[in-house]
């Protein structure tokens, strides 16, 4: 999100003009540096125990040596709390509060969303054996989804309310790999027919590096007709996005102020259609409401 860079620039300029000199910023800088070193050390020992299963006696020895010195520096900077050392503590506490609130809120929303979506393969099986009249219309519909474990909410809504389905349905999931770029089609795309090769429903997982442009239409153009269970009409394809409207519920899932904070932070997410390069005139957004 580019606006983050602008926010950082305004924040830095505000600090510079407020403190006016590097001497006045020294106490805040000292607390920021020592606090960052201490937190990094704690996270390192946590990761070493959780992922590498390092013995506790070895972790304890390292923690005693490193944290013993680092906490002395932190304690020394606490004596300058009223002279500016409070600033990085306030910034860190604010960021930590926002992040843990966002994480908890996403856990609540994800659990409720998965409950409503239901398993994807069961949905495909029920669609195949459904005796209710569902009209099959020509064209291609692309439904973006978080994975292939659950059925997209937009697909369920389209079938339940409109009683139609497109001739070709592509359920597409995007994964961002921890590499700058994903080189070729074979590594970028994985295709799953979801159990049937003649129903026109295909799940596609596409992978991007963190420096790649997430251009969904360009990826779909690389699919062969045999892979997609037929020729996709991408020039006239419709793209469906599932959006969630969050509201404060009565369930005691979080404190009321954390619910307000989570709902407020949900509005700053990037626009999905623009992020994935979807054509605006052929993108349909279907929403659902979830209480947190």
C-alpha positions as CSV (number, residue, x, y, z in Angstrom):
1,X,0.0,0.0,0.0
2,X,1.9,3.1,-1.2
3,X,0.1,5.4,1.3
4,X,2.2,3.7,4.0
5,X,5.3,5.4,2.6
6,X,3.6,8.8,2.7
7,X,2.4,8.2,6.3
8,X,6.0,7.3,7.4
9,X,7.3,10.5,5.7
10,X,4.8,12.7,7.4
11,X,5.5,11.0,10.8
12,X,9.2,11.5,10.4
13,X,8.9,15.1,9.4
14,X,6.6,15.7,12.4
15,X,9.2,14.2,14.8
16,X,12.0,16.3,13.3
17,X,10.0,19.6,13.6
18,X,8.7,18.7,17.1
19,X,12.1,17.8,18.6
20,X,14.1,20.3,16.4
21,X,17.5,18.8,17.2
22,X,19.3,15.4,17.2
23,X,20.1,16.0,20.9
24,X,16.5,16.1,21.8
25,X,15.8,12.9,19.8
26,X,18.7,11.1,21.5
27,X,16.7,9.7,24.3
28,X,13.9,8.4,22.1
29,X,16.5,7.0,19.7
30,X,18.3,5.1,22.5
31,X,15.1,3.5,23.8
32,X,14.1,2.6,20.2
33,X,17.5,0.9,19.5
34,X,17.8,-1.0,22.8
35,X,14.1,-2.0,22.7
36,X,14.4,-3.3,19.2
37,X,17.5,-5.4,20.0
38,X,15.8,-6.9,23.1
39,X,12.6,-7.8,21.2
40,X,14.7,-9.3,18.4
41,X,16.6,-11.5,20.8
42,X,13.4,-12.7,22.5
43,X,11.9,-13.6,19.1
44,X,15.0,-15.4,18.1
45,X,14.9,-17.6,21.2
46,X,11.2,-18.2,20.7
47,X,11.8,-19.2,17.1
48,X,14.7,-21.4,18.0
49,X,12.6,-23.3,20.5
50,X,9.5,-23.5,18.4
51,X,11.1,-24.4,15.0
52,X,14.5,-25.9,15.8
53,X,13.6,-27.5,19.1
54,X,16.7,-26.2,20.7
55,X,17.2,-27.6,24.3
56,X,16.0,-25.4,27.1
57,X,19.3,-25.4,28.9
58,X,21.1,-24.0,25.8
59,X,18.4,-21.4,25.3
60,X,18.5,-20.4,29.0
61,X,22.3,-20.0,28.9
62,X,22.1,-17.8,25.7
63,X,19.2,-15.8,27.1
64,X,21.0,-15.1,30.4
65,X,24.1,-13.9,28.6
66,X,22.4,-11.8,25.9
67,X,19.3,-10.5,27.6
68,X,21.2,-9.8,30.8
69,X,23.3,-7.1,29.0
70,X,20.4,-5.9,26.8
71,X,18.0,-5.4,29.7
72,X,20.6,-3.3,31.5
73,X,20.6,-0.9,28.5
74,X,16.8,-0.8,28.5
75,X,16.8,0.0,32.2
76,X,19.3,2.7,31.7
77,X,17.1,4.3,29.0
78,X,14.0,4.1,31.3
79,X,15.6,6.8,33.5
80,X,15.0,9.1,30.5
81,X,11.4,8.2,30.1
82,X,9.9,11.7,30.6
83,X,12.6,13.2,28.4
84,X,11.5,11.5,25.2
85,X,12.1,7.7,25.8
86,X,8.3,7.4,26.1
87,X,7.8,8.0,22.4
88,X,9.1,4.7,20.9
89,X,7.4,2.8,23.7
90,X,4.1,4.5,22.8
91,X,4.6,3.8,19.0
92,X,5.5,0.1,19.7
93,X,2.6,-0.4,22.1
94,X,0.2,1.1,19.6
95,X,1.5,-1.0,16.7
96,X,1.4,-4.2,18.9
97,X,-2.2,-3.5,19.9
98,X,-3.3,-3.0,16.3
99,X,-1.5,-6.2,15.1
100,X,-2.8,-8.5,17.8
101,X,-6.3,-7.0,17.4
102,X,-6.1,-7.6,13.6
103,X,-4.8,-11.2,14.1
104,X,-7.6,-12.0,16.6
105,X,-10.2,-10.4,14.4
106,X,-9.0,-12.4,11.3
107,X,-9.3,-15.6,13.3
108,X,-12.9,-14.9,14.2
109,X,-13.8,-13.9,10.6
110,X,-12.0,-16.8,9.0
111,X,-13.7,-19.4,11.3
112,X,-17.1,-17.9,10.5
113,X,-16.4,-17.6,6.8
114,X,-15.2,-21.2,6.5
115,X,-18.3,-22.4,8.3
116,X,-20.5,-20.6,5.8
117,X,-18.5,-21.6,2.7
118,X,-18.3,-25.3,3.5
119,X,-15.9,-27.8,1.8
120,X,-15.4,-27.2,-1.9
121,X,-15.4,-30.8,-3.0
122,X,-18.6,-31.5,-1.2
123,X,-20.1,-28.4,-2.9
124,X,-19.0,-29.6,-6.4
125,X,-20.4,-33.1,-5.6
126,X,-23.7,-31.7,-4.5
127,X,-23.9,-29.4,-7.6
128,X,-23.4,-32.4,-9.8
129,X,-26.1,-34.5,-8.1
130,X,-28.5,-31.6,-7.4
131,X,-32.0,-32.2,-8.8
132,X,-33.1,-28.6,-8.5
133,X,-33.2,-26.7,-11.8
134,X,-29.9,-24.9,-12.3
135,X,-29.5,-23.2,-15.7
136,X,-26.1,-23.5,-17.4
137,X,-25.4,-20.3,-19.3
138,X,-22.5,-19.8,-21.8
139,X,-19.4,-18.0,-20.8
140,X,-16.6,-18.1,-18.3
141,X,-16.8,-17.1,-14.6
142,X,-13.7,-16.7,-12.5
143,X,-14.2,-16.8,-8.7
144,X,-11.3,-15.6,-6.5
145,X,-11.0,-17.6,-3.3
146,X,-8.5,-17.9,-0.4
147,X,-7.8,-21.6,-1.1
148,X,-9.3,-24.8,-2.4
149,X,-10.6,-26.2,0.8
150,X,-13.8,-24.1,0.8
151,X,-16.3,-22.9,-1.8
152,X,-16.3,-19.2,-2.6
153,X,-19.2,-17.3,-1.0
154,X,-19.8,-15.5,-4.3
155,X,-20.3,-18.9,-6.1
156,X,-22.7,-20.1,-3.5
157,X,-24.7,-16.9,-3.7
158,X,-24.8,-17.0,-7.5
159,X,-26.3,-20.5,-7.4
160,X,-28.6,-20.0,-4.5
161,X,-30.1,-16.7,-5.6
162,X,-29.8,-16.7,-9.4
163,X,-30.1,-20.5,-9.9
164,X,-27.5,-20.3,-12.8
165,X,-23.9,-21.4,-13.4
166,X,-21.6,-20.6,-16.2
167,X,-20.4,-23.2,-18.7
168,X,-16.8,-22.7,-17.5
169,X,-16.1,-22.0,-13.8
170,X,-12.6,-21.2,-12.6
171,X,-12.0,-21.0,-8.9
172,X,-8.7,-19.2,-8.5
173,X,-6.4,-18.9,-5.4
174,X,-3.4,-16.7,-5.2
175,X,-0.3,-17.6,-3.1
176,X,2.6,-15.3,-2.5
177,X,5.9,-17.2,-2.3
178,X,8.9,-15.9,-0.2
179,X,11.0,-15.4,-3.4
180,X,11.3,-12.3,-5.6
181,X,9.8,-13.9,-8.7
182,X,8.3,-17.2,-9.8
183,X,9.9,-18.0,-13.1
184,X,7.7,-20.0,-15.4
185,X,4.2,-21.4,-16.0
186,X,4.9,-24.8,-14.6
187,X,6.0,-23.4,-11.2
188,X,3.4,-20.7,-11.2
189,X,0.2,-22.6,-11.9
190,X,-1.3,-25.8,-10.3
191,X,-4.6,-27.1,-11.7
192,X,-7.1,-29.4,-9.9
193,X,-10.2,-30.8,-11.7
194,X,-11.9,-31.3,-8.3
195,X,-12.7,-34.9,-9.1
196,X,-14.4,-34.5,-12.5
197,X,-13.1,-33.6,-15.9
198,X,-16.4,-33.0,-17.6
199,X,-18.2,-30.5,-15.3
200,X,-16.4,-27.4,-16.4
201,X,-15.3,-26.5,-12.8
202,X,-11.6,-26.2,-12.3
203,X,-9.5,-25.0,-9.4
204,X,-6.4,-23.0,-10.3
205,X,-3.6,-22.1,-7.8
206,X,-1.3,-19.4,-9.0
207,X,1.9,-18.4,-7.3
208,X,3.6,-15.0,-7.4
209,X,6.9,-13.8,-6.0
210,X,6.7,-10.7,-3.8
211,X,8.1,-8.6,-6.6
212,X,5.8,-10.0,-9.3
213,X,2.8,-8.2,-10.7
214,X,-0.3,-10.1,-9.7
215,X,-2.0,-10.0,-13.0
216,X,-4.8,-12.7,-12.9
217,X,-6.1,-12.3,-16.5
218,X,-2.5,-12.8,-17.8
219,X,-2.2,-16.0,-15.9
220,X,-5.5,-17.4,-17.1
221,X,-4.4,-16.8,-20.7
222,X,-1.5,-19.3,-20.2
223,X,-4.0,-22.1,-19.5
224,X,-4.5,-24.7,-22.2
225,X,-8.0,-25.8,-23.1
226,X,-7.3,-29.4,-21.9
227,X,-6.2,-28.0,-18.5
228,X,-9.2,-25.8,-18.0
229,X,-11.8,-28.4,-19.3
230,X,-12.5,-26.4,-22.4
231,X,-11.6,-23.1,-24.1
232,X,-12.0,-20.2,-21.7
233,X,-13.6,-17.1,-23.1
234,X,-11.4,-14.7,-21.3
235,X,-12.2,-11.6,-23.4
236,X,-15.8,-11.7,-22.0
237,X,-15.1,-13.5,-18.7
238,X,-16.8,-12.3,-15.6
239,X,-14.7,-12.0,-12.4
240,X,-16.5,-12.5,-9.0
241,X,-15.1,-11.3,-5.7
242,X,-16.5,-12.2,-2.3
243,X,-16.4,-9.2,0.2
244,X,-17.2,-9.3,3.9
245,X,-19.0,-6.5,5.7
246,X,-18.0,-6.5,9.4
247,X,-20.3,-5.5,12.2
248,X,-20.0,-5.5,15.9
249,X,-21.9,-8.5,17.3
250,X,-23.0,-9.3,20.9
251,X,-20.8,-12.4,21.2
252,X,-17.9,-11.8,23.7
253,X,-15.2,-12.5,21.1
254,X,-13.2,-9.3,21.9
255,X,-13.5,-6.2,24.0
256,X,-15.9,-3.7,22.4
257,X,-13.0,-1.2,21.7
258,X,-11.0,-3.9,20.0
259,X,-14.0,-4.7,17.8
260,X,-14.2,-1.1,16.7
261,X,-10.5,-1.0,16.1
262,X,-10.6,-4.2,14.0
263,X,-13.5,-2.9,11.9
264,X,-11.7,0.4,11.4
265,X,-8.5,-1.2,10.2
266,X,-10.4,-3.5,7.7
267,X,-11.3,-0.4,5.7
268,X,-7.6,0.3,4.8
269,X,-7.1,-2.9,2.9
270,X,-6.0,-2.6,-0.7
271,X,-8.6,-2.8,-3.5
272,X,-8.7,-6.4,-4.6
273,X,-9.8,-5.7,-8.2
274,X,-7.0,-3.2,-8.8
275,X,-4.4,-5.4,-7.0
276,X,-5.2,-8.5,-9.1
277,X,-5.5,-6.5,-12.4
278,X,-9.2,-7.4,-12.9
279,X,-11.2,-5.5,-15.6
280,X,-13.5,-3.1,-13.7
281,X,-16.4,-3.4,-16.2
282,X,-16.5,-7.2,-15.8
283,X,-15.9,-7.6,-12.1
284,X,-18.8,-8.4,-9.9
285,X,-18.6,-7.9,-6.1
286,X,-20.9,-10.0,-3.9
287,X,-20.9,-9.3,-0.2
288,X,-21.8,-11.1,3.0
289,X,-22.1,-9.8,6.6
290,X,-20.2,-11.3,9.5
291,X,-20.5,-10.2,13.2
292,X,-17.3,-10.0,15.2
